[in-house]
Amino acid sequence: QVRLVESGGGLVQAGGSLRLSCAASGSSFSIRTMGWDRQAPGKQRELVARISSGDTINYADSVKGRFTISRDNAKNTMYLQMNSLKPEDTAVYYCKAVATNRGAIMPVWGQGTQVTVSS
C-alpha cells in the first residue's frame, strides 16, 4: 500500500508565499507521475500542476509564473512552491500520484491540505 501525506498549508495574505510538500511512503513501490489538484468551495476539483518521472511539467494557466512544482525522487517527495498568492488560490490542495506497487499500477491520493489566502 502506498500512502501520500501533505503538509505546508495554512493562512497567508495576498501576495505571500507557501510551500506544500507531499511525501510518499509504503513498501515495494515506485512513483510515476505526481501532481497537485485543488478544490475550492462550490467548485470542481482542478489540476494545478503535475510532474512526470522524467520531470516533464504541466501547469494550469491560472498558476503559471507563480507556482513551481518539483520532486525529490530519492525522498519520494514532491513540492509546490506557491508565490504571489491570490484570494482565488484559496482551496483544499490534494497531492496525487500514479504508483507502481508489487506489479500493479494505481492512483493514490493524499488527504488534502487547506490553503487560505486573505485579501
C-alpha positions as CSV (number, residue, x, y, z in Angstrom):
1,Q,0.0,0.0,0.0
2,V,1.2,3.5,-0.9
3,R,0.3,6.5,1.2
4,L,0.7,10.2,0.5
5,V,0.8,12.8,3.2
6,E,0.6,16.5,2.5
7,S,1.9,19.4,4.7
8,G,2.6,23.1,4.5
9,G,-0.9,24.5,4.0
10,G,-2.1,27.5,6.1
11,L,-3.3,31.1,6.1
12,V,-1.4,33.7,4.2
13,Q,-2.1,37.3,3.0
14,A,-2.4,38.0,-0.7
15,G,1.0,38.4,-2.3
16,G,2.5,35.9,0.1
17,S,4.0,32.5,-0.4
18,L,3.5,29.0,0.9
19,R,5.3,25.7,0.2
20,L,3.4,22.5,0.1
21,S,5.1,19.1,0.5
22,C,3.8,15.6,-0.3
23,A,5.7,12.6,1.0
24,A,5.0,9.1,-0.3
25,S,5.5,6.1,1.9
26,G,5.0,2.4,1.8
27,S,6.8,-0.8,0.7
28,S,7.9,-2.1,-2.6
29,F,6.7,0.8,-4.6
30,S,7.8,3.4,-7.2
31,I,6.2,6.7,-8.1
32,R,5.5,7.7,-11.7
33,T,3.6,11.0,-12.3
34,M,2.9,13.2,-9.3
35,G,0.7,16.2,-9.2
36,W,-1.4,18.7,-7.2
37,D,-5.1,19.3,-7.6
38,R,-7.2,21.8,-5.7
39,Q,-10.9,22.2,-4.9
40,A,-12.4,25.5,-3.8
41,P,-15.8,25.6,-2.1
42,G,-18.6,25.1,-4.6
43,K,-16.2,24.4,-7.5
44,Q,-15.0,21.3,-9.3
45,R,-11.6,19.9,-8.5
46,E,-9.0,21.1,-10.9
47,L,-5.4,20.3,-11.9
48,V,-2.8,22.7,-10.5
49,A,0.4,21.1,-11.7
50,R,1.9,17.8,-12.4
51,I,5.4,16.4,-12.9
52,S,6.3,13.1,-14.6
53,S,9.1,10.7,-13.5
54,G,11.1,12.3,-16.4
55,D,10.4,15.8,-15.0
56,T,8.0,16.8,-17.7
57,I,5.9,19.6,-16.1
58,N,2.5,21.0,-16.8
59,Y,0.7,23.9,-15.0
60,A,-2.8,25.3,-15.1
61,D,-2.8,28.6,-16.8
62,S,-4.0,30.3,-13.7
63,V,-0.8,29.5,-11.8
64,K,1.8,29.7,-14.5
65,G,4.6,32.0,-13.4
66,R,3.6,31.9,-9.8
67,F,3.8,28.2,-8.8
68,T,6.7,25.8,-9.1
69,I,6.4,22.1,-8.8
70,S,9.4,19.9,-8.1
71,R,10.2,16.5,-6.8
72,D,13.0,14.7,-4.9
73,N,12.9,11.1,-6.1
74,A,15.4,9.9,-3.5
75,K,13.0,11.1,-0.8
76,N,9.8,10.2,-2.7
77,T,8.7,13.8,-2.0
78,M,7.0,16.4,-4.2
79,Y,6.8,20.1,-3.5
80,L,4.7,23.0,-4.7
81,Q,6.2,26.5,-4.2
82,M,3.4,29.0,-4.4
83,N,4.3,32.7,-4.7
84,S,2.3,35.8,-5.3
85,L,-0.8,34.1,-3.9
86,K,-4.2,35.4,-4.7
87,P,-7.5,35.0,-2.8
88,E,-8.7,32.9,-5.7
89,D,-6.0,30.3,-4.8
90,T,-7.9,29.5,-1.7
91,A,-8.8,25.8,-1.8
92,V,-8.0,22.4,-0.4
93,Y,-4.9,21.2,-2.2
94,Y,-4.6,17.4,-2.9
95,C,-1.5,15.5,-3.7
96,K,-1.8,12.7,-6.2
97,A,0.4,10.1,-7.7
98,V,0.5,7.2,-10.0
99,A,2.3,4.5,-8.2
100,T,3.6,1.0,-9.1
101,N,3.3,-1.4,-6.2
102,R,4.0,-5.1,-6.5
103,G,3.4,-5.1,-10.2
104,A,0.1,-3.1,-10.0
105,I,-0.3,0.4,-11.2
106,M,-2.6,2.5,-9.1
107,P,-3.7,6.1,-8.4
108,V,-3.1,7.4,-4.9
109,W,-4.5,10.5,-3.2
110,G,-3.5,12.4,-0.1
111,Q,-6.0,13.7,2.4
112,G,-5.7,17.3,1.4
113,T,-4.3,20.5,3.0
114,Q,-6.1,23.8,3.3
115,V,-4.7,26.9,1.7
116,T,-6.4,30.2,2.6
117,V,-5.4,33.5,1.0
118,S,-6.8,36.6,2.6
119,S,-7.2,39.8,0.7
